[in-house]
Amino acid sequence: MRLFASAEREEIPSILNAAEALTGDYFRLSSFDPAVFPYDVATTAERSAEEEVPEGCFARICKYARDPRPERRDPKLSHFYRILLDDGQILAEAARSSLSLRPLLLYVLTHELVHLVRFVRDRTPFEPYPHRRSEEETLVTRHTHGILKRHRAPGLEAVLGRFALPELPEGR
């Protein structure tokens, strides 16, 4: 499995900043204040052995009772979230679909931040009932498209086209 190269890893903070700004504007957040949205992002190389991303997924979010990094534990925080990226899946998708990595990562990170906002605001349980998972993914994907369709960035239109909007379940 290929991992992000050093230059690719170095781009993640600026892509994450853009995803935070766009997602924050969409949800009318003043910021992604760590006291309200305690989270970080880990690439494959930065994840622990227990932190797995399901096969075929670009990322997932883990929820911890507290920050798993001892040097960063804040006793005031009751929960901590970690966005886990699967370098190999993301890089394979970029190559397979001829997508640029930067807009693909913007899509993936924005999608995960939408989940985070929904979890923290109690709009959805962290572990939804199995029959609700598909509906939650559909709603998060629709929010992600709503956020990114207004943003102009090279290659983003191709990414949005690749991940077409799913249909909402009947009655929604």
C-alpha positions in Angstrom: 0.0 0.0 0.0 1.3 3.4 -0.9 1.5 6.1 1.7 1.3 9.9 1.2 4.7 11.3 0.3 6.1 13.9 2.5 5.0 16.7 0.1 1.5 15.3 0.1 1.4 15.1 3.9 2.6 18.7 4.1 -0.4 19.9 2.1 -3.0 18.4 4.5 -3.0 21.3 7.0 -3.8 23.9 4.3 -6.5 21.6 2.8 -7.9 21.0 6.3 -8.0 24.8 6.9 -10.0 25.2 3.7 -12.3 22.4 4.6 -12.9 23.9 8.1 -13.6 27.4 6.6 -16.0 26.1 4.0 -17.8 23.7 6.5 -17.8 26.4 9.2 -19.4 28.9 6.8 -22.0 26.4 5.7 -23.0 25.5 9.3 -22.6 29.1 10.5 -19.9 28.3 13.0 -17.6 31.0 14.3 -14.7 28.5 14.1 -13.7 24.9 14.7 -12.8 25.9 18.2 -10.9 22.9 19.8 -13.0 23.3 23.0 -16.2 22.7 20.9 -14.8 20.4 18.2 -11.9 18.6 19.7 -10.3 16.6 16.8 -7.3 15.9 14.8 -6.4 14.1 11.5 -4.1 11.1 11.2 -2.7 9.7 8.0 -2.0 5.9 7.7 1.5 6.4 9.0 0.3 8.4 12.0 -2.5 6.0 13.1 -2.1 3.4 15.8 -2.5 -0.3 15.0 -6.0 -0.3 16.5 -7.1 2.6 14.3 -8.4 1.0 11.2 -10.3 2.4 8.2 -12.8 -0.1 6.7 -11.9 -1.6 3.4 -13.0 0.6 0.5 -13.3 3.7 2.6 -11.2 6.9 2.3 -11.6 7.8 6.0 -13.5 7.3 9.2 -13.9 9.1 12.5 -13.0 7.5 15.8 -14.5 8.9 19.1 -12.5 8.7 22.3 -13.4 9.4 25.9 -10.3 11.7 25.8 -7.4 12.5 23.5 -5.4 9.3 23.1 -2.1 11.3 23.0 -1.0 11.7 26.6 0.9 14.9 25.9 -2.2 16.6 24.7 -4.9 15.4 27.1 -7.2 18.2 28.2 -9.2 17.2 31.4 -12.0 19.7 30.4 -12.8 17.7 27.3 -15.2 14.8 27.6 -14.7 13.5 24.0 -12.1 13.6 21.4 -12.5 12.7 17.7 -9.9 11.6 15.2 -10.3 11.6 11.5 -8.4 8.6 10.1 -7.3 8.9 6.5 -6.5 5.8 4.4 -3.6 7.1 2.2 -3.7 4.0 0.0 -7.5 4.2 -0.8 -7.3 8.0 -1.5 -4.2 7.7 -3.7 -5.7 4.7 -5.6 -8.9 6.6 -6.2 -7.0 9.7 -7.5 -5.0 7.5 -9.9 -8.0 5.3 -11.0 -10.3 8.3 -11.6 -7.6 10.7 -12.8 -8.5 13.1 -10.0 -6.1 15.6 -8.5 -5.2 14.8 -4.9 -5.8 18.2 -3.4 -9.5 18.5 -4.4 -10.1 14.9 -3.5 -8.6 15.4 -0.1 -10.8 18.6 0.3 -13.8 16.5 -0.5 -12.8 13.7 1.9 -12.0 16.1 4.8 -15.1 18.2 4.2 -17.2 15.1 4.3 -15.6 14.0 7.6 -16.1 17.5 9.1 -19.8 17.4 8.3 -20.0 14.1 10.2 -18.1 15.8 13.1 -20.4 18.7 13.2 -23.5 16.4 13.2 -22.0 14.3 16.0 -21.0 17.2 18.2 -24.3 19.0 17.7 -26.2 15.8 18.5 -27.9 15.8 15.1 -27.1 12.1 14.8 -25.7 9.5 17.2 -22.1 8.6 16.7 -23.1 4.9 16.2 -26.3 5.1 14.3 -28.6 2.1 14.1 -27.5 -0.1 11.2 -30.6 0.8 9.1 -29.8 4.5 9.5 -26.2 4.4 8.4 -27.0 4.6 4.7 -29.4 7.5 5.2 -26.8 9.3 7.3 -24.1 8.9 4.6 -26.6 10.2 2.0 -27.3 13.3 4.1 -23.6 13.9 4.8 -22.8 13.5 1.1 -25.6 16.0 0.2 -24.2 18.5 2.7 -20.7 18.0 1.3 -21.9 18.7 -2.2 -23.8 21.8 -0.9 -20.6 23.1 0.7 -18.2 22.4 -2.2 -20.4 23.3 -5.2 -20.0 27.0 -4.3 -16.3 26.7 -4.0 -14.1 27.2 -7.1 -10.9 25.2 -7.1 -9.0 23.4 -9.9 -10.2 19.8 -10.2 -13.0 20.1 -7.7 -15.8 19.9 -10.3 -14.3 16.5 -11.4 -14.3 15.3 -7.8 -18.0 16.3 -7.3 -18.9 14.7 -10.6 -17.2 11.5 -9.5 -19.1 11.3 -6.3 -22.6 12.1 -7.6 -25.3 13.1 -5.2 -27.2 10.1 -3.9 -31.0 10.0 -3.9 -32.7 10.7 -0.7 -34.9 7.9 0.8 -38.6 8.3 0.2 -40.3 10.6 2.6 -37.2 12.7 3.3 
